[in-house]
């Protein structure tokens, strides 16, 4: 009789587990398969509530409801950084689909070159269940260095007096496509603060860069046929400005630096000017004619 009761409990538990698995669906999709070292490794977590009632996902015993399992190319678990913040609690209404952008290497060091396998782990405290997504593989590589410069952090900024190193890299993201990447690190410790793409890069013309009096970095690079991208990056490594510029005949954009350390773009046309109809740029309206001219 005891054995029968135990089997009944186990059967009921197994049924509840299978039912819970069917009621809550989790999926992790990475934005790309290949990333440059130190750039954000991003993806999207999707949770579908099929339970027929509202569900609450929150901390359990001080642990976040969302975590990840990351292994390196040798199959070793990657240890997360300490003292990282837990995900905020969420409430999923019945039938709701929840999509959540995630950055895996915000909490797991994945800067070493190689293959990583990642899966999301979602804890559901209400039924003390853990759900895991299928494993996703990502490759971490690095770009080809093409330029670097060490600058000091000016007074009035955080870490004033320390040194930063700006660098530009190129990276092939397909058989024909190429991207230009920016990286900033502490030149004394080697710690990398920022790595991110600036856009597509055409090798027909090399990027041109200049540093202004505030040690902000100005970059002008060819991003497509007769198309350029102008980017200004502050001393903290974040972009201050970015815009598309275009050639018009033989007139193309160029960087100009004054003796006072001011940097600007001359030549070319802006996105707005490119989209302005030809008639509006080449011809003036009759009402704009200066007064006193004869009428024909």
Secondary structure, DSSP 8 states (H G I E B T S, - for coil): -HHHHHHHHHHHHHHHHHHHHHHEEEEEEES-SEEETTS--EEEEEEEE-SSS-EEE--BTTB-SEEEEEE-TTS-B--B-TT------EEE-TT-EEEEEEEGGGTB---SSEEEEEEEEEEEGGGTEEEE---EEEEEE--EEEEEEEEE--TTSTTTT-EEEEEEEEEE-SSS-EEEEEEEEETTT--EEEEEEEEE--TTS--EEEE-TT--EEEEEEEETTEEEEEEE-TTS-EEEEEEEE-BTTB--EEEE-TTS-EEEESSEEHHHHHS-HHHHH---GGGS-TT----
